[in-house]
Amino acid sequence: MTNNVNPFASEDISPAFSEEWAAKRRVADAIKVLTEALVTSSPNIEQMNKIADKLQVTAADFRDSPRIYGRDEWAASGEHGNYAQISHELNPLTGWSNPIAPPVNMWIEGDQARGNCTCNWAYEGPPSSVHGGIIAAIFDQFLGMAQVLGGQPGMTGYLNVSYHNKTPLNKELTLEGQLIKVEGRKTITRSQMFADGIMTASCEALFVQAKNVADQIRHSTGSAR
């Protein structure tokens, strides 16, 4: 992915920018497996304590390695990719190197925004269902991307989420988004979430363009898939 590539041009996942990010993706994938295993398993206490001892050593190895805090600092050196590429890896909803991200894949198709993701047991709220707060966060990220349809980036003003049915875990969730209107610095978008063709939730969102447009544009391009 380069500065001139639209990260939302298709549903294809952009490859890792470098070997560093490819390795970090492997670590993130392993942590995701571990996280779901933790919330769905019940080993004996002695076994869990042994696992914890091993993980504490691994965590210390990471903690003692060179640290970079915040995407601005990651981008400053120019060695880790541009701001969009770094966000593509570290975003908490869409980042492929962030173990807390499902992740959500997003793209533009004609005059529609599209997306998909699968949430495992780590995201459970109601029994066998995705937590409502996770659903709202997914909509926030997805509709923030859908602003591309209106031609101007903005920060979230409000999210109005409606929950129609339980959103199941471990099933592909598909997202559809539309531009409703642009009024001055305000952009309104709308989205629906489906599982097996059934709408489980919908959302209308207002985004407001920052007065410092140049700075806002830089940060909005960072919400890459």
C-alpha positions as CSV (number, residue, x, y, z in Angstrom):
1,M,0.0,0.0,0.0
2,T,1.4,3.4,-1.0
3,N,0.4,7.0,-0.4
4,N,-1.5,7.0,-3.7
5,V,-3.5,3.8,-3.2
6,N,-7.0,4.1,-2.0
7,P,-7.2,1.6,0.9
8,F,-11.0,1.3,0.4
9,A,-10.9,0.6,-3.3
10,S,-11.8,-3.1,-3.0
11,E,-12.4,-5.8,-0.4
12,D,-9.0,-7.3,-0.9
13,I,-6.8,-7.0,2.2
14,S,-3.7,-4.9,1.7
15,P,-0.5,-6.9,2.4
16,A,1.7,-5.9,5.3
17,F,3.9,-2.9,4.5
18,S,7.1,-4.6,5.7
19,E,8.5,-7.8,7.3
20,E,8.1,-6.0,10.6
21,W,4.3,-5.7,10.2
22,A,4.0,-9.2,8.8
23,A,5.7,-10.6,11.9
24,K,3.5,-8.4,14.1
25,R,0.4,-9.7,12.4
26,R,1.6,-13.2,13.3
27,V,1.9,-12.2,16.9
28,A,-1.5,-10.5,16.9
29,D,-3.1,-13.6,15.4
30,A,-1.6,-15.8,18.1
31,I,-2.8,-13.4,20.8
32,K,-6.3,-13.6,19.3
33,V,-6.3,-17.4,19.5
34,L,-5.0,-17.2,23.0
35,T,-7.7,-14.7,24.1
36,E,-10.6,-16.8,22.7
37,A,-9.1,-19.9,24.3
38,L,-8.9,-18.1,27.7
39,V,-12.5,-17.1,27.7
40,T,-13.7,-20.5,26.4
41,S,-11.5,-23.0,28.4
42,S,-11.3,-24.2,31.9
43,P,-7.9,-25.9,32.5
44,N,-7.0,-26.8,36.1
45,I,-5.5,-24.1,38.3
46,E,-2.0,-25.5,38.2
47,Q,-2.0,-25.5,34.4
48,M,-3.3,-22.0,34.2
49,N,-0.6,-20.8,36.6
50,K,2.1,-22.4,34.4
51,I,0.6,-20.8,31.3
52,A,0.6,-17.4,33.1
53,D,4.3,-17.8,34.1
54,K,5.2,-18.4,30.4
55,L,3.1,-15.5,29.2
56,Q,4.6,-13.2,31.8
57,V,8.1,-13.9,30.3
58,T,6.8,-13.2,26.8
59,A,5.1,-10.0,28.0
60,A,8.4,-8.9,29.6
61,D,10.3,-9.5,26.4
62,F,7.9,-7.2,24.6
63,R,7.9,-4.6,27.4
64,D,11.7,-4.4,27.4
65,S,12.0,-4.0,23.6
66,P,12.1,-0.5,22.0
67,R,8.6,1.2,22.5
68,I,6.7,3.5,20.2
69,Y,3.7,5.2,21.6
70,G,0.9,6.5,19.3
71,R,0.6,6.5,15.5
72,D,2.1,9.9,15.2
73,E,5.3,8.6,16.7
74,W,5.2,5.5,14.6
75,A,4.9,7.6,11.4
76,A,7.5,10.2,12.5
77,S,10.6,8.2,11.6
78,G,9.3,7.1,8.2
79,E,10.6,3.6,8.8
80,H,7.2,1.9,9.5
81,G,5.1,3.3,6.7
82,N,2.9,6.3,6.4
83,Y,0.1,7.2,8.8
84,A,-2.5,5.3,6.8
85,Q,-0.4,2.2,6.6
86,I,0.3,2.3,10.3
87,S,-3.4,2.7,11.1
88,H,-4.1,-0.2,8.8
89,E,-2.1,-2.3,11.3
90,L,-2.9,-0.6,14.7
91,N,-6.5,0.6,14.5
92,P,-8.5,-1.0,17.4
93,L,-11.3,-2.0,15.0
94,T,-9.6,-2.6,11.7
95,G,-5.9,-3.1,12.5
96,W,-4.4,-6.4,11.3
97,S,-1.6,-6.1,13.9
98,N,-3.9,-5.2,16.8
99,P,-5.1,-8.3,18.7
100,I,-8.3,-6.5,20.0
101,A,-9.6,-5.8,16.5
102,P,-12.0,-8.5,15.0
103,P,-10.8,-7.0,12.5
104,V,-13.4,-5.2,10.3
105,N,-12.7,-5.1,6.5
106,M,-14.2,-2.1,4.7
107,W,-14.4,-0.9,1.1
108,I,-16.3,1.3,-1.3
109,E,-18.4,-0.2,-4.1
110,G,-20.0,2.3,-6.4
111,D,-22.1,4.6,-4.2
112,Q,-22.2,2.1,-1.3
113,A,-19.9,1.4,1.6
114,R,-19.4,-2.4,2.3
115,G,-17.8,-4.3,5.1
116,N,-17.6,-7.6,6.9
117,C,-16.2,-9.1,10.1
118,T,-16.6,-12.0,12.4
119,C,-16.6,-11.6,16.2
120,N,-15.5,-14.6,18.3
121,W,-16.4,-15.5,21.9
122,A,-14.1,-12.8,23.3
123,Y,-16.8,-10.2,22.1
124,E,-19.8,-11.9,23.8
125,G,-22.4,-9.7,25.4
126,P,-25.9,-11.3,25.6
127,P,-25.6,-15.2,25.4
128,S,-24.0,-16.2,22.1
129,S,-24.3,-12.7,20.8
130,V,-22.0,-9.7,20.1
131,H,-21.8,-7.1,22.8
132,G,-23.9,-4.0,21.9
133,G,-20.9,-1.7,22.6
134,I,-18.8,-3.6,20.2
135,I,-21.5,-3.3,17.6
136,A,-21.6,0.5,18.1
137,A,-17.8,0.7,17.8
138,I,-18.0,-1.2,14.5
139,F,-20.6,1.2,13.2
140,D,-18.5,4.2,14.3
141,Q,-15.4,2.9,12.4
142,F,-17.4,1.8,9.4
143,L,-19.5,4.9,8.9
144,G,-16.4,7.0,9.5
145,M,-14.9,5.3,6.4
146,A,-18.2,5.8,4.6
147,Q,-17.7,9.6,4.7
148,V,-15.4,9.0,1.7
149,L,-18.7,9.0,-0.3
150,G,-19.3,12.6,0.8
151,G,-15.8,13.8,0.0
152,Q,-15.0,15.3,3.4
153,P,-13.7,13.8,6.6
154,G,-15.1,14.5,10.1
155,M,-15.1,13.5,13.7
156,T,-18.1,11.6,15.2
157,G,-20.9,14.0,16.4
158,Y,-23.4,11.3,17.2
159,L,-24.2,7.6,16.7
160,N,-27.9,6.5,16.8
161,V,-27.8,2.7,17.0
162,S,-30.9,0.5,16.8
163,Y,-30.7,-3.2,17.8
164,H,-33.2,-5.2,15.9
165,N,-32.1,-8.8,16.5
166,K,-29.3,-10.6,18.4
167,T,-26.0,-10.3,16.5
168,P,-24.5,-13.8,16.5
169,L,-21.0,-14.7,17.4
170,N,-18.8,-16.7,15.0
171,K,-20.8,-15.8,11.9
172,E,-19.7,-13.4,9.2
173,L,-21.4,-10.0,9.7
174,T,-21.9,-7.9,6.6
175,L,-22.2,-4.1,6.6
176,E,-23.9,-1.8,4.1
177,G,-23.5,1.9,4.3
178,Q,-25.0,4.9,2.5
179,L,-24.3,8.7,2.3
180,I,-27.5,10.5,3.4
181,K,-26.4,14.1,3.0
182,V,-23.6,16.7,3.4
183,E,-24.5,20.1,4.9
184,G,-21.6,22.5,5.3
185,R,-19.1,20.8,7.6
186,K,-21.7,18.0,8.6
187,T,-21.9,14.6,6.9
188,I,-24.7,12.1,7.7
189,T,-24.3,8.5,6.9
190,R,-26.4,5.4,7.6
191,S,-25.6,1.7,7.9
192,Q,-27.1,-1.8,8.3
193,M,-25.6,-4.9,9.8
194,F,-26.7,-8.4,8.6
195,A,-26.1,-12.0,9.7
196,D,-27.3,-14.7,7.4
197,G,-29.3,-12.1,5.5
198,I,-31.1,-10.9,8.6
199,M,-30.6,-7.3,9.7
200,T,-29.4,-7.3,13.3
201,A,-28.6,-3.6,13.8
202,S,-28.7,-0.3,12.1
203,C,-27.1,3.1,12.7
204,E,-27.3,6.7,11.6
205,A,-24.2,8.8,12.3
206,L,-23.3,12.5,12.1
207,F,-19.7,13.5,11.4
208,V,-18.4,17.1,11.7
209,Q,-15.4,18.3,9.7
210,A,-12.7,19.8,11.9
211,K,-11.8,23.5,11.3
212,N,-8.2,22.5,10.8
213,V,-9.1,20.5,7.6
214,A,-5.5,19.6,6.7
215,D,-4.9,17.9,10.1
216,Q,-8.2,16.2,9.9
217,I,-7.6,14.8,6.4
218,R,-4.3,13.4,7.6
219,H,-6.0,11.5,10.5
220,S,-9.0,10.4,8.5
221,T,-6.8,8.7,5.9
222,G,-5.3,6.8,8.8
223,S,-8.5,4.8,9.3
224,A,-7.4,2.4,6.5
225,R,-8.5,-1.2,6.5
